[in-house]
Amino acid sequence: MLATPEGLYSSAEATLEDLGLSAVAAWKARTGGKAVGHFPVYAPAELLHAYGVLPVSLFGGWGKVEIDHADSRLQSFVCSITRSTLELGLTGRLGGLDGMVFSNICDVARNLSGIWARNFPSMMMEYLHLPQNIESPSAREHMIHELERLSASLSRLTGRALDEARLGESIALYNRGRAALERLAALRLAEPWRLPALEWYLLLRLGAVLPKEEHLDALAAAERLAAASDRRPRDGIRLALVGAFCEQPPLELLRVVDEAGCFVLEDDLALGQRWYASPVREDGDPLTRLAEAYLTASRPSSVRHHGRQPRQQQLLERVRALHLDGVLFATAKFCEPALYDYVLYKEVLEAADIPYLHLEYEEKMSTFEQARTTVETFVESIMFE
């Protein structure tokens, strides 16, 4: 079944059909291990893996969840991913998770952590206070302390002490995973028709629920199949997709983008799967190396602040370096970090005369014809200007 690209990606979509929770349950039954969920965008997956814990990235209900309980504990005007993640918990569908990790990506995520602790008191719950001012001399020690605090909580959950050698092995494993994604990204830059945005995204999402060892197998298969694919070259416009770092766009929206003639060659989809732009160093104390990597190698996003160069300038430089034709802003409804940054980004793009389009989405989005017409018009405006 996996001998063709179609087989690989239909299998990936089937794995994600129930948000990947069956895959998590199967892993737990097979290994007897613990699984810990984490809210986007970032979690130190290497540290969880070193404890024998399966890191599970939660991206809400993916349009499959009716909100019947969460609105009694949350405002109805917050992002879909927050409401549906809580709904999943309140309706028992996250019962296979042994803990949850949140971080200070936004005020809504901060509040959800407190609501989660109140409603699920028997579940391990940790909130990571990630450094906001990474230029501060104390940022390094602060990040190390946060990782040590999470490590202590994982030790209580698993009954194990932290094994530094094993953590080093986990860091090396996740470095291999990011390197595999970089190879696929390079292939897409050279011949983008071989791996459309939807298929690329499915590979990223598999990494959210599969053990990294299994994810590496899927990435190797994808690289092999993409290189051998007989898909014919076609024309298209080269775009960056920005704003989907937390709540993810519906699959159908990505399909619309592909079918409209867009090659998405830069994106922040499922950003935690390739959080570091360079490998985490594998020498020295592994916990310290993880902390340093967060401060020095994290990719720019609306929820991770770089002090020396504005994010909008980094986006502009990336667009020029990759010779992109424009930018597609895909932002979740009510996502304040993305919407605030959109204002800054579009000002820079307008000054540089770079075309852009803004699409807003939410989990329960069910009709895509308007989005299709809008994207097709945008593509035509670039191709025939």
CORBEL-V233849 format. One record per pair of residues at least 4 apart in sequence whose ideal C-beta (glycine too) atoms are under 7 Angstrom apart, sorted by the first residue. I is the first residue (numbers start at 1). J is the second residue. D is the distance in Angstrom with one decimal. If there is no record, write none. Layout:
# CORBEL-V233849
i;j;d
I;J;D
I;J;D
This chain:
# CORBEL-V233849
i;j;d
1;7;4.3
1;11;6.2
2;7;4.9
2;8;5.0
2;11;6.1
2;221;5.9
3;7;6.1
4;225;6.9
5;9;6.2
5;199;6.9
5;225;5.0
5;226;7.0
5;229;5.9
6;10;6.0
7;11;6.2
8;12;6.4
8;221;5.8
8;222;6.2
8;225;6.0
9;13;6.3
9;199;5.0
9;202;5.4
10;14;6.4
11;15;6.5
12;16;6.6
12;202;4.3
12;203;6.9
12;206;5.3
13;17;6.8
13;202;6.1
15;20;6.1
15;23;5.4
15;206;6.5
16;20;5.2
16;205;5.6
18;22;5.3
19;62;5.8
20;24;6.2
20;208;6.6
20;209;3.0
21;25;6.3
21;93;6.6
21;96;6.4
22;26;6.2
23;27;6.5
23;209;5.1
23;210;6.3
24;28;6.5
24;35;5.3
24;54;6.5
24;56;5.6
24;96;5.5
24;209;5.8
25;29;6.3
25;96;5.0
26;30;6.2
27;31;6.0
27;54;5.7
27;211;6.3
28;33;6.2
28;35;5.8
28;96;6.1
33;52;5.2
33;53;6.6
33;54;6.1
34;53;4.9
34;98;4.3
34;157;6.0
34;158;5.9
35;53;6.7
35;54;4.3
35;56;5.5
35;96;6.1
35;97;5.4
35;98;5.9
36;48;5.7
36;53;5.2
36;55;6.3
36;56;6.8
36;97;6.5
36;98;6.1
36;99;4.1
36;100;6.8
36;101;6.3
37;56;4.6
37;58;4.9
37;94;6.5
37;97;4.5
37;100;5.0
38;43;3.7
38;55;6.3
38;57;6.1
38;58;6.8
38;100;6.8
38;101;4.1
39;58;6.0
39;85;6.8
39;102;4.9
39;109;5.7
39;112;6.9
40;57;6.6
40;59;6.4
40;105;7.0
40;246;4.4
40;272;6.4
41;105;5.6
41;245;5.2
41;246;5.4
41;271;5.3
41;272;5.4
41;301;6.6
41;303;5.4
42;103;6.2
42;272;5.3
42;275;5.6
43;55;6.3
43;101;5.1
43;103;7.0
43;272;6.7
44;48;6.9
44;147;6.1
44;150;6.8
44;290;5.8
45;49;6.0
45;55;4.1
45;174;6.3
46;50;6.4
46;167;6.7
46;170;4.4
46;171;5.0
46;174;5.0
46;290;6.2
47;147;6.3
47;150;6.4
47;151;6.2
47;167;6.7
47;290;6.7
48;53;4.3
48;55;4.4
48;154;6.7
49;53;6.8
49;55;6.5
49;170;4.2
49;212;6.5
50;162;7.0
50;163;6.6
50;166;4.8
50;167;4.0
50;170;4.3
51;154;4.6
51;158;5.0
51;160;5.9
52;158;6.3
53;154;6.3
53;158;6.6
54;211;6.1
56;97;6.5
56;208;6.9
56;209;5.8
57;208;3.6
57;272;6.0
58;85;5.4
59;81;6.3
59;208;6.9
59;247;6.9
59;248;5.0
60;80;6.0
60;81;3.5
60;84;4.1
60;85;5.1
60;247;6.3
60;363;5.9
61;65;2.9
61;84;3.2
61;87;6.5
61;88;6.2
61;363;5.9
62;363;6.6
63;250;5.9
63;363;4.6
63;364;5.7
65;84;4.5
65;87;5.2
65;88;6.3
67;71;5.7
67;83;5.4
67;84;6.7
67;87;5.3
69;87;5.9
69;90;4.3
69;91;6.6
70;74;5.4
70;83;4.7
70;86;4.1
70;87;4.2
70;90;6.2
71;76;5.3
71;83;6.8
73;86;6.6
73;115;5.5
74;78;5.8
74;82;6.5
74;83;5.7
74;86;6.2
74;115;6.9
77;334;6.1
78;82;5.0
78;83;6.3
78;108;5.0
78;334;5.8
79;108;6.2
79;247;5.5
79;332;5.3
79;333;6.8
79;334;4.6
79;335;5.3
80;84;5.8
80;247;6.1
80;332;6.6
80;333;6.9
80;362;4.6
80;363;3.8
80;364;6.9
81;85;6.0
81;246;6.5
81;247;3.9
81;332;6.9
81;363;7.0
82;86;6.6
82;108;5.2
82;112;5.4
83;87;6.2
84;88;6.4
84;363;5.9
85;89;6.8
86;90;6.1
86;112;6.6
86;115;6.6
87;91;6.0
88;93;4.6
88;94;5.1
89;94;4.8
89;116;6.9
89;120;6.3
90;119;6.8
98;124;6.3
98;157;6.2
99;123;5.9
99;124;3.2
99;125;6.5
99;157;5.9
100;116;5.9
100;123;6.3
100;125;5.1
101;126;5.1
101;128;6.5
101;150;7.0
102;109;5.7
102;112;6.5
102;113;3.8
102;127;4.9
103;109;6.9
103;127;7.0
103;128;4.2
103;130;5.2
104;109;7.0
104;110;5.6
104;129;5.9
104;130;5.7
105;109;4.9
105;246;6.6
105;303;4.0
106;303;6.6
106;336;6.3
106;337;5.4
107;111;6.3
108;112;6.3
109;113;6.8
111;115;6.4
112;116;5.9
113;117;6.5
113;125;6.9
113;127;4.5
114;118;6.4
115;119;6.2
116;120;5.8
116;125;5.7
117;121;6.9
117;125;4.8
120;125;7.0
124;153;6.0
124;157;5.0
126;150;5.3
126;153;5.1
128;146;5.2
128;150;6.5
129;146;5.9
131;139;4.1
131;142;5.4
131;143;5.5
131;295;6.8
132;305;6.1
133;139;6.4
133;307;6.8
134;139;5.1
134;295;4.9
134;305;6.9
134;307;5.9
135;307;4.1
138;142;5.6
139;143;6.2
139;295;5.8
140;144;6.5
140;291;6.1
140;292;6.5
140;295;6.3
141;145;6.3
142;146;6.6
143;147;6.5
143;291;3.9
143;294;5.7
143;295;6.4
144;148;6.2
144;287;6.4
144;288;6.0
144;291;4.5
145;149;6.4
146;150;6.6
147;151;6.1
147;287;5.4
147;290;6.0
147;291;5.8
148;152;6.5
148;287;6.8
149;153;6.8
150;154;6.3
151;155;6.3
151;162;5.2
152;156;6.8
153;157;6.5
154;158;6.0
155;160;6.1
155;161;6.0
155;162;6.4
162;167;6.6
163;167;6.6
164;168;6.4
164;286;5.7
165;169;6.7
166;170;6.4
167;171;6.5
167;286;4.2
167;287;6.8
168;172;6.6
168;282;6.2
168;286;4.7
169;173;6.3
170;174;6.4
171;175;6.3
171;280;5.0
171;282;5.8
171;286;5.6
171;289;6.7
171;290;7.0
172;176;6.7
172;282;5.5
173;177;6.8
173;212;5.4
174;178;6.5
174;212;6.1
175;179;6.3
175;279;4.4
175;280;6.0
176;180;6.4
176;216;6.3
177;181;6.7
177;207;6.9
177;212;5.4
177;215;6.2
177;216;5.8
178;182;6.4
178;274;5.2
178;276;6.3
179;183;6.6
180;184;6.7
180;216;6.2
180;219;4.1
180;220;6.9
180;223;7.0
181;185;6.2
181;219;6.7
181;273;6.6
181;274;5.0
182;186;6.4
183;187;6.6
183;223;6.0
184;188;6.4
184;195;6.4
184;219;6.7
184;222;6.4
184;223;5.8
185;189;6.6
186;190;6.6
187;191;6.5
187;194;6.3
187;195;6.4
187;223;7.0
187;226;5.8
187;227;6.8
188;192;5.1
188;195;5.0
188;200;6.6
188;265;6.1
189;265;5.6
189;322;6.9
192;236;6.8
192;263;3.8
192;265;6.1
193;231;5.5
193;233;5.7
193;234;5.2
194;226;4.5
194;229;5.2
194;231;5.8
195;199;5.5
195;200;5.5
195;226;4.8
196;200;7.0
196;258;4.4
197;201;6.1
197;254;5.2
197;257;5.8
197;258;5.4
197;264;3.9
198;202;6.6
198;251;6.5
198;254;4.5
198;255;5.3
198;258;5.5
199;203;6.8
200;204;6.7
201;205;6.3
201;254;5.7
201;269;5.2
202;206;6.5
203;218;6.6
203;219;6.4
203;222;5.6
204;269;5.8
204;270;3.8
204;273;4.9
205;270;5.9
206;210;5.3
206;215;5.8
206;218;5.5
207;215;4.5
207;273;4.6
208;270;6.4
210;214;4.4
210;215;4.6
211;215;7.0
212;216;6.3
214;218;6.7
215;219;6.3
216;220;6.3
217;221;6.5
218;222;6.3
219;223;6.3
220;224;6.4
221;225;6.1
222;226;5.9
223;227;6.3
224;228;6.4
225;229;6.2
235;261;6.9
236;261;4.6
236;262;6.0
236;263;4.5
237;261;6.4
237;262;5.9
237;263;6.8
237;325;4.3
237;326;6.6
237;379;5.5
237;382;5.1
237;383;6.4
238;263;5.1
238;265;5.4
238;322;7.0
238;323;6.7
238;324;4.7
238;325;5.0
239;262;5.1
239;263;6.7
239;264;5.5
239;265;6.9
239;324;6.1
239;325;6.5
239;326;5.5
239;327;6.5
239;328;5.0
240;266;3.8
240;267;6.8
240;318;6.8
240;319;5.9
240;324;5.5
240;327;4.8
241;264;4.8
241;267;4.1
241;269;6.9
241;328;5.0
241;330;5.7
242;268;6.1
242;315;6.7
242;327;6.0
242;329;5.4
242;345;6.8
243;329;5.0
243;330;5.2
243;331;3.8
243;338;4.2
243;342;6.8
244;248;5.9
244;249;5.4
244;267;7.0
244;268;5.8
244;269;5.2
244;330;5.1
245;268;4.2
245;271;4.6
245;301;4.8
245;302;6.3
245;303;6.5
246;332;6.9
246;335;6.6
247;332;3.7
247;335;6.3
248;269;6.6
248;270;6.7
249;253;4.4
249;254;6.0
249;330;5.2
249;361;5.1
250;361;6.3
250;365;5.4
251;255;6.3
252;256;6.4
252;368;5.1
253;257;6.7
253;361;5.8
253;368;6.2
253;371;6.1
254;258;6.5
255;259;6.1
256;260;6.1
256;368;5.3
256;371;5.5
256;372;4.8
256;375;6.0
257;262;4.8
257;264;6.4
257;328;6.9
257;375;6.0
258;262;6.6
260;372;6.6
260;375;4.3
260;376;4.8
260;379;5.3
261;379;4.9
262;375;6.9
262;379;6.4
265;322;5.9
265;324;6.6
266;318;5.9
266;322;6.0
266;324;6.7
268;301;5.8
271;275;6.4
271;299;6.6
271;301;5.9
275;298;5.9
275;299;6.3
276;280;6.0
276;293;5.4
276;297;4.4
276;298;6.3
277;297;5.4
277;299;5.2
278;297;4.8
280;289;5.6
280;290;6.3
280;293;4.3
281;289;4.7
284;288;6.4
284;289;5.9
285;289;6.6
286;290;6.5
287;291;6.7
288;292;6.2
289;293;6.2
290;294;6.8
291;295;6.9
292;296;5.8
293;297;4.7
294;298;5.6
298;304;5.2
300;304;6.8
300;306;5.3
300;311;4.9
300;314;5.0
302;337;3.9
302;338;5.5
302;341;4.5
303;337;5.5
306;311;6.6
309;313;5.5
309;314;5.8
311;315;6.4
311;341;6.5
312;316;6.5
312;344;4.6
312;345;5.0
312;348;4.3
313;317;6.4
313;348;6.8
314;318;6.3
315;319;6.4
315;345;5.8
316;320;6.6
316;348;5.2
316;352;5.9
317;321;6.1
318;322;6.2
319;324;4.6
319;327;6.5
319;354;6.1
325;355;7.0
325;382;5.2
326;354;6.2
326;355;3.9
326;356;5.8
326;382;5.8
327;349;6.0
327;354;6.6
327;356;4.3
328;357;5.4
328;359;6.9
329;342;5.4
329;356;6.3
329;357;6.9
329;358;4.3
329;359;6.9
330;359;5.1
330;361;6.4
331;335;5.5
331;338;4.1
331;339;5.9
331;342;6.3
331;360;5.7
332;338;6.6
332;361;6.2
332;362;6.4
333;360;5.4
333;361;6.9
333;362;4.4
335;339;6.1
336;340;5.9
337;341;6.4
338;342;6.3
341;345;5.8
342;346;6.1
342;358;6.5
343;347;6.8
344;348;6.9
345;349;6.2
346;350;6.0
346;356;6.0
347;351;6.5
348;352;6.4
349;354;4.4
349;356;5.0
355;381;6.9
355;382;5.5
357;374;6.9
357;375;7.0
357;378;4.4
359;371;5.9
359;374;6.9
361;365;5.1
368;372;5.7
369;373;6.4
370;374;6.3
371;375;6.2
372;376;6.1
373;377;6.2
374;378;6.5
375;379;6.4
376;380;6.4
377;381;6.3
378;382;6.8
379;383;6.1
380;384;5.7
381;385;6.1
